[in-house]
């Protein structure tokens, strides 16, 4: 009997796809990872503006209040309290990256592969490690471990400290989509070097930042990004932040891959 993951995603009129040309190879990003490390969490770009630059991407929301997944032209918000839905177009983001997704590389995966194995496999397809790539994986996952951060309040902590209160969920036998980017090492600080992936369930109500997973089977598609349009925040927080201090590479790795997990929450749905 079909479960909730087999139901169609909600089709609401709140967000209709933006109708204009869909350029290839162009990524639009607002703010930088170094700004996030230093607690620059105030949103500056609306979701309506973000969607004028792409139909696929990831990010967060004002004051880190939710993980963002932009998929097929719709922007989804998943909060640490378990609520989920489409984001209001007036909501702002402090950090997000979007592109128009076409799926230049398209492969089927028929055998189970874990997160490290999938990243290694995709790396073998890429023409160069020095470019950006948008990565989409639609499939059936034996398990998917995701995290979300609670909303932050002034005085804002640095991101490595905010992650200490992250909420971890483990989704088993899950159907859904991984959305994210692979960024080159030479862009570390502007973006997170390597893979930065989010997950959204097929029913569009579960997911978050993808920590760990096993893909049982699915479809993997990748686009090459040749252009990066970067919009920096015109705010006092950004202007005064001490960007690039300390171990940027180590902090980004800890934030995205291995941060502390004291608030683990199993998913029983």
N, C-alpha and C positions, 0 to 999 in steps of 0.2 A: 504494500500500500504506500502511495507517495507520502513523504514526510514534508515538513515545512521547507526544507531546502529545495524540494522539487516544485514548489509553487512558483508562479511567475512573480517577478519583482513588481512592487506597486507602481502604477502608471498614473501619476498625479500631474495636473497641469502647472504645477509650481515652476518647473524648470523645463522649458522646451529648448531643443538644440538651437544654437545660434546659427543662422543661415548666412554663410559667405564662403569664400574660398578657403581651402584647407591646405595651407602650405606644408611641404615636406621638409623634415630636417631642422625645424626651428623650435627651440625651447625658450619659453618665457619664464623667468624666475623673479620673485620678489624677495629681497633681502638675501642674507648669506648665513651659512652654518656658524661662522665665527660670531655673528651677531646673536644667534640663538644661544651659543655657549655662554655669552655674557649677560643673558637675561633680557634681551630686547624683544619683549613679547607683545607689545601693543600692535594691533592690526592696523595696516595702512592701506591695503588694497582690498576692495570689495570682491565678493564672489562674482557679481555681475561683470566687473572688469576682468577678472581672471578668466572667465569663460569666453571672453572675446579673443583670447589668445590660444585656446586649446580645448580639446574635449577629453583629455586623458592626463592624469597626473596625481600628485600627492602633496600633502602639506599639513598644516595645523591651523588652528583658529585663534582669534584674539585671546590673549592670556593663556595660551595652550589649552583652551577649553574644547578638546576633542581632536581626534585624528581625522584627516581629510583624505578621501579617495574621490577623484574625478574619473568617471567611467562612462563612456558612451554619451558624453555631453552633460551628464548629471553630476552634481557635487553632493557627496554624502558626508555626514558628520556622525562620528561614533564617539560618545562620551564615556568617561570613566565610571559614571553611575549606571551604565548599561543601556541608556537611551540611545536611539539611533534614528536617523531620518535624513531627508534632503535639507541642505543648508539654505537658510534664507538668503536671497540675493544681496541684501544689504549688509550681511555679516562680513567682517573684515578678517584678513589673514596677515600674520606677521612673517610667514615663510611658506612659500608654495612654489611648485614648478609644474608647468603644463605644456603639452604639445598636442598637435593633431596626429592621431595614431593611424597608421596605414598598414603595418604588418609586413615589412619588406622580407624578413626572414620568417619562415613558417614551418614548424616541425611538430610532429606528433611524438609523444612520449608514451610508450606502452608498458614499460617496466618501472617499478617503484624506484624513486631517487630522492635522496634527502636534500636539504638546502645547500650544503656545500657541493654536493654532486651536481645539482642543477646549475649552480653558478659556474662551476668548472666546465660543464657541458656547453653552456651558452658562450663562454669565453672562446671556445674553439671555433665558433661560427663567425666571430667578429673580425672585420678587416683590419682593425688597428686598436690597441689599448688606449690611444690618445684622443679618442672621440667620445661623445656622449651617446648613450643608447637608452631608448625607452623599452621597457620589458613588460610584456603581458603574458600571464599564464592562466588559462581557464582549465579547471580540472577537478579531479576527485582526490582529496587529501586524506590519508590515514589519520594524520593529526596536524593541527596548525596551532602554534603558540603565538598569541598576540599580546600587545600591551597598549595601554592608554594612560595618559597623565591626567591628574585632576587639575581643575582650573587654578591658576596662580594669582596671587594678590601682592600688591606692593607692601614692602620693598621686595622686588622680585629676586628669588635665589638664582644662582647660576644654574645652568641646565643640568650639570652633573649632580647637583644637590636636589633639583626638582625630580629627577629620575628615581631618587630613593623612595618616592611615594607612588611609583607607578603601580598600576593594577594589571596583573597578568591573568589571561584566560587561556584555557586549553580546549580547542574544538576538535572533537573526534569524528571521523567518518563525515567530513565536511566537503560540500561542493561550493565552489566559489572561484574568485578571480584574484590573482596577485597583480598589483599595479605598482610600477616603480621605475627607477632609473639606475643605470650603471654610469658612474662619473669617473673621468680619468684622474690619475694620481696628481697630475700637475695642476688640477683645479681644487685640490684640498683646501678647505676653508671657505671657498665660495660654495662648494657643495660637499657632500660626504663622499670621499674617494671610495670607489667600489660600489657595491649594491646597496640601495636604500629602497626597501619594499614594504608595501602595505597590502592587507588582505581584506576583501569584502565578500561575505557569503552570498550565495545565489539569491537568498530571500532578502538581501540588502539590509539586514538588521544586526549582523554580527561581524566582528573583525577588529582591525587596528593595525598598528605597526607589526610587521611579521618578523618574529624572533627566530622561530625554528619550525620546520615542517617536514613532512614526507609526502611527496606527490606520488599517488598511486598510478594515475594515468591522466593525460591531458594534452592540451595544445599550447605550444610555446611560440610566441611571436615577438619579434624585435624590430625596432626602427633605429636607424642611424641618425644622430643629431649633429649637424655641422654648424649650426648657429646657436648662440646663447644670447638672449636679450635679458639683461640684468637691470632691475629697477631697485635702487637703494632707497631706504626710508628717509624722508625729510623730517626727522624728529630729533628732539633733544636727546632722547635715550640713545639713539644710534650715533649721534654726533659726539657724545661724551664717552661712549663705551670704549674700553681698552681692548680693541679687537686684535686677535692674533697672539695674545700672550700665552705663556705656558706651553704645555704639551697638547697642541691642537689635535694632532693625529690620534694620540692616546685617548683624549677626552671624547672625540667623535666616535671612536671605536667602542668605548665603554657605554656611551649613550645609545648607540644603535644596535650593539651586539651583546654586550655582556654586563650590563648594569645590574645592581642588586635587585632582588625580587622578593621583598618581604610581604607583598600584598597579593599572593597568588590566589586566584579564584577559579575553581573548576567550572566548566560549562556543562550543564546537565540537560541542555535542550536537545 
